[in-house]
Amino acid sequence: MQLNHRRSAFGLAAVFLSVAGSAIAAAPAQASDLSPQAVVICEPNTTDLKITSKSSTRTITHAQYFSIPAGGSGSQTKSVSKVATIKASVSYSSTTTVSANAVMGEFSEAVGVELALSGEATKSSTESVTVTVSAGKYAFFHGEKKFNGGWTGNKCNSNGTVITPVKGTAISFAVPAEGAASCSTTYASSTFEYKAKAIAC
């Protein structure tokens, strides 16, 4: 009878150890249920931009007709009226946006001149134009090169774990010009003089 009692005791102990071992072995499985750490794939809070297209057009912003009488040859200063406005801007064709100044900075590098920042505009009042002319009929003018461009980019989130594509267009201006186009002279169609003459003569 004592032998059977011992065997029963050993049997219970073995069952208890087996159950305890199973619980210990199962513990590491709880750690595997945790979500893995997201992988960093880009530098946080940065944007990689690229200008995909660019063009420029000479644009008259101020023009006015003046007749210089005989004996009036020489340096002439005239107040010239506004005929058009160029406003620098950045537009987005994606739901995610980026800094407009960053886009303009990239655009400036692409065209090789410092462009007006988004929100800036050509002068809304008159422009003072000083030129040297002889007697005759003239279109005094002030103009700017108007720049149009397309851009794309990739924006990295604050954790460096997500890259979001962005794209849009930009408009700006630079390279001011002023002068007096003679109403009796023929000019190439791409020049400021040709466009001023068409507006004011």
Secondary structure as a PSIPRED ss2 file (coil, helix, strand):
# PSIPRED VFORMAT (PSIPRED V4.0)

   1 M C   1.000  0.000  0.000
   2 Q H   0.000  1.000  0.000
   3 L H   0.000  1.000  0.000
   4 N H   0.000  1.000  0.000
   5 H H   0.000  1.000  0.000
   6 R H   0.000  1.000  0.000
   7 R H   0.000  1.000  0.000
   8 S H   0.000  1.000  0.000
   9 A H   0.000  1.000  0.000
  10 F H   0.000  1.000  0.000
  11 G H   0.000  1.000  0.000
  12 L H   0.000  1.000  0.000
  13 A H   0.000  1.000  0.000
  14 A H   0.000  1.000  0.000
  15 V H   0.000  1.000  0.000
  16 F H   0.000  1.000  0.000
  17 L H   0.000  1.000  0.000
  18 S H   0.000  1.000  0.000
  19 V H   0.000  1.000  0.000
  20 A H   0.000  1.000  0.000
  21 G H   0.000  1.000  0.000
  22 S H   0.000  1.000  0.000
  23 A H   0.000  1.000  0.000
  24 I H   0.000  1.000  0.000
  25 A H   0.000  1.000  0.000
  26 A H   0.000  1.000  0.000
  27 A H   0.000  1.000  0.000
  28 P H   0.000  1.000  0.000
  29 A H   0.000  1.000  0.000
  30 Q H   0.000  1.000  0.000
  31 A H   0.000  1.000  0.000
  32 S H   0.000  1.000  0.000
  33 D C   1.000  0.000  0.000
  34 L C   1.000  0.000  0.000
  35 S C   1.000  0.000  0.000
  36 P C   1.000  0.000  0.000
  37 Q C   1.000  0.000  0.000
  38 A C   1.000  0.000  0.000
  39 V C   1.000  0.000  0.000
  40 V C   1.000  0.000  0.000
  41 I C   1.000  0.000  0.000
  42 C C   1.000  0.000  0.000
  43 E C   1.000  0.000  0.000
  44 P C   1.000  0.000  0.000
  45 N C   1.000  0.000  0.000
  46 T C   1.000  0.000  0.000
  47 T E   0.000  0.000  1.000
  48 D E   0.000  0.000  1.000
  49 L E   0.000  0.000  1.000
  50 K E   0.000  0.000  1.000
  51 I E   0.000  0.000  1.000
  52 T E   0.000  0.000  1.000
  53 S E   0.000  0.000  1.000
  54 K E   0.000  0.000  1.000
  55 S E   0.000  0.000  1.000
  56 S E   0.000  0.000  1.000
  57 T E   0.000  0.000  1.000
  58 R E   0.000  0.000  1.000
  59 T E   0.000  0.000  1.000
  60 I E   0.000  0.000  1.000
  61 T E   0.000  0.000  1.000
  62 H E   0.000  0.000  1.000
  63 A E   0.000  0.000  1.000
  64 Q E   0.000  0.000  1.000
  65 Y E   0.000  0.000  1.000
  66 F E   0.000  0.000  1.000
  67 S E   0.000  0.000  1.000
  68 I E   0.000  0.000  1.000
  69 P C   1.000  0.000  0.000
  70 A C   1.000  0.000  0.000
  71 G C   1.000  0.000  0.000
  72 G C   1.000  0.000  0.000
  73 S C   1.000  0.000  0.000
  74 G E   0.000  0.000  1.000
  75 S E   0.000  0.000  1.000
  76 Q E   0.000  0.000  1.000
  77 T E   0.000  0.000  1.000
  78 K E   0.000  0.000  1.000
  79 S E   0.000  0.000  1.000
  80 V E   0.000  0.000  1.000
  81 S C   1.000  0.000  0.000
  82 K E   0.000  0.000  1.000
  83 V C   1.000  0.000  0.000
  84 A C   1.000  0.000  0.000
  85 T C   1.000  0.000  0.000
  86 I C   1.000  0.000  0.000
  87 K E   0.000  0.000  1.000
  88 A C   1.000  0.000  0.000
  89 S E   0.000  0.000  1.000
  90 V E   0.000  0.000  1.000
  91 S E   0.000  0.000  1.000
  92 Y E   0.000  0.000  1.000
  93 S C   1.000  0.000  0.000
  94 S C   1.000  0.000  0.000
  95 T C   1.000  0.000  0.000
  96 T C   1.000  0.000  0.000
  97 T C   1.000  0.000  0.000
  98 V C   1.000  0.000  0.000
  99 S C   1.000  0.000  0.000
 100 A H   0.000  1.000  0.000
 101 N H   0.000  1.000  0.000
 102 A H   0.000  1.000  0.000
 103 V H   0.000  1.000  0.000
 104 M H   0.000  1.000  0.000
 105 G H   0.000  1.000  0.000
 106 E H   0.000  1.000  0.000
 107 F H   0.000  1.000  0.000
 108 S H   0.000  1.000  0.000
 109 E H   0.000  1.000  0.000
 110 A H   0.000  1.000  0.000
 111 V H   0.000  1.000  0.000
 112 G C   1.000  0.000  0.000
 113 V C   1.000  0.000  0.000
 114 E C   1.000  0.000  0.000
 115 L C   1.000  0.000  0.000
 116 A C   1.000  0.000  0.000
 117 L C   1.000  0.000  0.000
 118 S C   1.000  0.000  0.000
 119 G C   1.000  0.000  0.000
 120 E C   1.000  0.000  0.000
 121 A E   0.000  0.000  1.000
 122 T C   1.000  0.000  0.000
 123 K C   1.000  0.000  0.000
 124 S C   1.000  0.000  0.000
 125 S C   1.000  0.000  0.000
 126 T C   1.000  0.000  0.000
 127 E E   0.000  0.000  1.000
 128 S E   0.000  0.000  1.000
 129 V E   0.000  0.000  1.000
 130 T E   0.000  0.000  1.000
 131 V E   0.000  0.000  1.000
 132 T E   0.000  0.000  1.000
 133 V E   0.000  0.000  1.000
 134 S C   1.000  0.000  0.000
 135 A C   1.000  0.000  0.000
 136 G E   0.000  0.000  1.000
 137 K E   0.000  0.000  1.000
 138 Y E   0.000  0.000  1.000
 139 A E   0.000  0.000  1.000
 140 F E   0.000  0.000  1.000
 141 F E   0.000  0.000  1.000
 142 H E   0.000  0.000  1.000
 143 G E   0.000  0.000  1.000
 144 E E   0.000  0.000  1.000
 145 K E   0.000  0.000  1.000
 146 K E   0.000  0.000  1.000
 147 F E   0.000  0.000  1.000
 148 N E   0.000  0.000  1.000
 149 G E   0.000  0.000  1.000
 150 G E   0.000  0.000  1.000
 151 W E   0.000  0.000  1.000
 152 T E   0.000  0.000  1.000
 153 G E   0.000  0.000  1.000
 154 N E   0.000  0.000  1.000
 155 K E   0.000  0.000  1.000
 156 C E   0.000  0.000  1.000
 157 N C   1.000  0.000  0.000
 158 S C   1.000  0.000  0.000
 159 N C   1.000  0.000  0.000
 160 G C   1.000  0.000  0.000
 161 T C   1.000  0.000  0.000
 162 V C   1.000  0.000  0.000
 163 I E   0.000  0.000  1.000
 164 T E   0.000  0.000  1.000
 165 P E   0.000  0.000  1.000
 166 V E   0.000  0.000  1.000
 167 K E   0.000  0.000  1.000
 168 G E   0.000  0.000  1.000
 169 T E   0.000  0.000  1.000
 170 A E   0.000  0.000  1.000
 171 I E   0.000  0.000  1.000
 172 S E   0.000  0.000  1.000
 173 F E   0.000  0.000  1.000
 174 A E   0.000  0.000  1.000
 175 V E   0.000  0.000  1.000
 176 P E   0.000  0.000  1.000
 177 A E   0.000  0.000  1.000
 178 E E   0.000  0.000  1.000
 179 G E   0.000  0.000  1.000
 180 A E   0.000  0.000  1.000
 181 A E   0.000  0.000  1.000
 182 S E   0.000  0.000  1.000
 183 C C   1.000  0.000  0.000
 184 S C   1.000  0.000  0.000
 185 T C   1.000  0.000  0.000
 186 T C   1.000  0.000  0.000
 187 Y C   1.000  0.000  0.000
 188 A C   1.000  0.000  0.000
 189 S C   1.000  0.000  0.000
 190 S C   1.000  0.000  0.000
 191 T C   1.000  0.000  0.000
 192 F H   0.000  1.000  0.000
 193 E H   0.000  1.000  0.000
 194 Y H   0.000  1.000  0.000
 195 K H   0.000  1.000  0.000
 196 A H   0.000  1.000  0.000
 197 K H   0.000  1.000  0.000
 198 A H   0.000  1.000  0.000
 199 I H   0.000  1.000  0.000
 200 A H   0.000  1.000  0.000
 201 C C   1.000  0.000  0.000
